[in-house]
Amino acid sequence: MTYRGRFAPSPTGQLHFGSLVAAVGSWLHARHAGGQWLVRMEDIDPPREVAGSAAGILAALPAFGLVADAPPLFQSQRIAAYDAAFGQLRAAGQLFPCWCSRSELAAGGGLHRNGQCIAATNPDRSPAWRLRVPDIEVDFDDALRGPQRENLRGSVGDFVIRRAEGFYSYQLACVVDDAFQGVTEVVRGSDLLDSTARQIWLQRCLGLPTPAYRHLPLVMGADGRKLSKSEQASPVDPANPLPALRQALTFLSVPIPAAATDVRDLLAHALANFDPALLPHCSGHSAV
């Protein structure tokens, strides 16, 4: 099977260094495997989107030498596919409507574990829709983190598939689109490690293949927060890509020449010397 990797940013701001590391890491793995590298814009949460950021991210990537092998996929144009997956789960009796408020869920630690809504039906407002989660252990092997096991009922409970506002969840859209794009390995930041068990369970429920997973170390700001949420998360400069690209490769422990003055040459040298076994493992996070 042809290797297919992807970079899937959300348009909540311009490309910053933490996202660049994820993009470079996924690109290196795809090219190292002789496979394809795809870009997907995860634009299904309009309240969180920043105007112009999707176009900004897509314009910035080629400046860093990161050119996808197909046009970008926009999740906002994939609602019919999510409707179909939602219908499949609902027809199988795996979904239920939920009107529970946060205060009503507080007794269960904020989690829903009943398999049915504990609040009264409210015809005056739309419900969220949750996936019934059995008492099951989900096991998977992460290429950097090693063996993982999560009891979904204990950790997340019955999780939301479609919000009350009508927006589909990241978990459902990600699973449907990874299968649609034929992704064979997901290379992303370790902040999404705790989404993996939910996504694997959804893949099983929908009869979809499970890709391999590799979660890269997070880039942290000097304030100790994830860079995307840190005050240090200023956008990288596509007009002067070499400094940030060098820093991203160094962060990933990829050998680079001191004399490279061209993005193309720098990436070619990095790819020629790339060894996935030398990637930093995620025993902790790194700061910039």
C-alpha positions in Angstrom: 0.0 0.0 0.0 1.3 3.5 -0.9 2.2 5.5 2.2 0.0 8.5 2.6 0.6 11.1 5.3 -1.2 14.4 5.9 -1.0 17.7 7.6 -4.4 18.9 8.9 -4.3 22.4 10.5 -7.3 24.3 11.8 -7.7 27.8 10.5 -7.6 29.4 13.9 -4.6 31.6 13.1 -1.6 31.9 10.8 1.1 29.1 10.5 3.2 29.3 13.7 6.3 27.3 14.6 4.5 24.5 16.4 2.4 23.8 13.3 5.4 24.1 11.1 7.1 21.3 13.1 4.0 19.1 12.6 4.0 19.9 8.9 7.7 19.2 8.5 7.5 16.0 10.5 4.6 14.6 8.5 6.2 15.7 5.2 9.6 14.0 6.1 7.9 10.7 6.9 5.9 10.7 3.7 8.8 11.5 1.5 11.1 9.1 3.4 8.6 6.3 2.7 8.4 7.3 -0.9 4.7 8.1 -0.4 2.3 11.0 -0.8 1.8 14.0 1.5 -1.6 15.6 1.7 -3.0 18.7 3.3 -6.5 19.0 4.8 -8.0 22.1 6.2 -10.1 21.3 9.3 -12.5 24.2 8.9 -15.7 22.8 10.5 -15.8 25.0 13.6 -16.8 28.4 12.3 -16.9 30.2 15.8 -13.2 29.4 16.3 -12.0 30.3 12.8 -9.9 33.4 12.1 -10.8 35.1 8.8 -8.0 34.7 6.2 -6.0 32.1 8.2 -6.9 29.1 5.9 -5.6 31.0 2.9 -2.6 32.2 4.8 -1.6 28.7 5.9 -2.0 27.3 2.4 0.1 30.1 1.0 2.8 29.7 3.6 3.5 26.0 3.2 5.1 26.1 -0.3 7.4 28.9 0.9 8.9 26.3 3.3 9.2 23.7 0.5 6.2 21.8 1.6 4.1 21.1 -1.5 1.2 18.6 -1.3 0.6 15.9 -3.8 -3.1 16.8 -4.3 -5.3 19.9 -3.9 -6.2 20.6 -0.2 -9.3 19.0 1.2 -11.6 21.4 3.0 -13.8 19.8 5.7 -16.4 22.5 5.2 -17.1 20.9 1.8 -17.4 17.4 3.3 -20.6 17.7 5.3 -22.5 15.1 3.2 -19.8 12.5 4.1 -20.2 13.3 7.8 -24.0 13.2 7.4 -23.7 9.7 6.0 -21.4 8.5 8.8 -23.8 10.0 11.4 -26.7 8.2 9.7 -24.8 4.9 9.8 -24.1 5.2 13.5 -27.6 6.3 14.3 -29.1 3.4 12.3 -26.9 1.0 14.2 -28.3 2.4 17.5 -24.9 3.7 18.6 -26.0 7.4 19.0 -28.4 9.1 21.3 -29.6 12.7 21.7 -28.4 14.6 24.8 -29.6 17.7 26.4 -27.4 17.4 29.5 -25.9 20.6 30.9 -22.5 20.8 32.5 -24.0 21.0 35.9 -26.0 17.9 35.3 -22.9 16.0 34.3 -20.9 17.3 37.2 -21.9 14.4 39.4 -20.0 12.1 37.0 -16.9 14.2 36.9 -18.2 16.0 33.8 -18.4 12.8 31.8 -21.5 11.1 30.4 -21.4 7.3 30.9 -25.1 6.2 30.9 -25.6 5.5 27.2 -28.7 7.6 27.3 -29.4 11.2 28.2 -30.0 11.8 31.9 -31.7 15.2 31.4 -35.2 15.8 30.4 -36.0 16.1 26.7 -36.2 19.7 25.7 -38.3 20.3 22.5 -37.3 24.0 22.6 -33.7 23.4 21.7 -31.6 21.0 19.6 -29.7 18.2 21.4 -26.1 17.2 21.0 -25.6 13.7 19.8 -23.3 11.3 21.7 -21.7 8.0 20.8 -22.5 5.2 23.3 -19.2 4.0 24.7 -19.0 0.5 26.2 -16.6 -0.5 29.0 -13.8 -1.3 26.6 -10.0 -1.0 26.5 -8.6 0.4 23.3 -5.0 -0.6 22.6 -2.7 0.9 20.0 1.0 1.3 19.4 2.4 4.8 18.9 5.6 4.9 17.0 7.2 7.4 19.5 5.1 6.9 22.7 5.1 3.1 22.5 2.1 0.9 23.6 -1.0 2.7 24.7 -4.2 1.6 26.4 -7.2 3.6 27.3 -10.6 2.7 28.8 -12.9 5.0 26.9 -15.8 4.8 29.3 -13.5 5.7 32.2 -11.6 8.5 30.5 -14.1 10.2 28.2 -17.4 8.5 28.5 -20.1 8.9 25.8 -18.5 11.6 23.6 -20.2 14.1 21.4 -20.4 13.4 17.6 -22.5 16.4 16.6 -22.8 19.5 18.7 -26.2 21.1 19.6 -25.3 23.9 17.1 -25.2 21.3 14.3 -21.4 21.2 13.9 -19.8 17.8 13.6 -17.0 17.0 16.1 -13.3 16.9 15.2 -13.3 13.2 16.1 -15.9 12.2 13.5 -14.6 14.4 10.7 -11.0 13.3 11.2 -11.9 9.6 11.1 -14.1 10.0 8.0 -11.5 12.0 6.1 -8.5 9.9 7.1 -10.3 7.0 5.5 -11.4 9.0 2.5 -7.9 10.2 1.8 -6.3 6.8 2.4 -4.0 8.0 5.1 -1.7 5.1 6.3 0.1 7.0 9.1 -1.0 9.9 11.1 2.0 12.1 12.2 0.8 14.9 14.5 1.5 16.7 17.8 1.3 14.8 21.0 -1.5 17.0 22.2 -3.8 14.8 20.0 -2.6 11.6 21.6 -5.6 11.5 23.8 -7.9 11.7 20.8 -6.5 8.5 19.2 -8.4 5.9 21.2 -11.7 7.7 20.4 -10.8 7.8 16.8 -9.9 4.1 16.7 -13.2 3.2 18.3 -15.1 5.3 15.8 -13.1 3.6 13.0 -14.3 0.2 14.3 -17.9 1.4 14.6 -17.9 2.7 11.0 -15.9 -0.2 9.6 -13.0 2.0 8.5 -9.3 1.1 8.5 -7.0 2.2 11.3 -3.8 4.0 10.3 -0.5 3.9 12.2 0.1 6.7 14.6 3.2 8.8 15.5 2.8 11.7 17.9 5.6 14.3 17.8 6.8 16.2 20.9 4.9 19.5 21.5 6.6 22.8 21.0 6.1 24.8 24.2 6.5 28.5 24.7 8.8 30.0 27.3 5.7 30.5 29.5 5.2 26.7 29.6 2.1 26.6 27.5 1.6 24.8 24.2 2.9 27.2 21.5 -0.4 27.6 19.7 -1.9 28.9 23.0 1.1 30.8 24.1 1.9 34.5 23.8 5.1 33.4 22.0 3.1 31.8 19.1 3.8 34.5 16.5 3.5 33.4 12.9 6.5 32.1 11.0 7.6 34.3 8.1 7.1 32.8 4.6 9.1 35.7 3.2 12.2 34.5 5.1 11.6 30.7 5.6 15.1 29.4 6.3 15.5 30.4 10.0 12.2 28.8 11.0 12.8 25.7 8.8 16.2 25.2 10.2 14.8 25.5 13.7 12.0 23.0 13.0 14.4 20.4 11.6 16.7 20.9 14.6 13.8 20.4 16.9 13.1 17.1 15.2 16.8 16.0 15.5 17.3 16.0 11.8 20.9 16.8 10.7 21.2 19.9 8.5 24.1 21.6 6.8 25.3 24.9 8.1 25.8 26.3 4.6 22.4 25.7 3.0 21.0 29.0 1.7 18.0 27.5 -0.2 14.9 25.9 1.1 14.9 23.2 -1.6 18.5 22.2 -0.8 18.0 22.3 2.9 15.0 19.9 2.7 16.8 17.7 0.2 19.8 17.3 2.6 17.4 16.8 5.6 15.5 14.1 3.8 18.7 12.3 2.7 19.8 12.2 6.3 16.4 11.6 7.9 16.1 8.6 10.2 12.7 8.2 12.0 14.4 6.3 14.7 16.3 9.4 15.8 13.2 11.5 16.3 12.9 12.9 19.8 10.6 10.6 21.9 7.8 12.1 23.8 8.8 11.6 27.4 8.4 15.3 27.8 7.8 18.5 25.9 10.3 20.9 24.5 10.4 24.7 24.7 11.5 27.4 22.3 
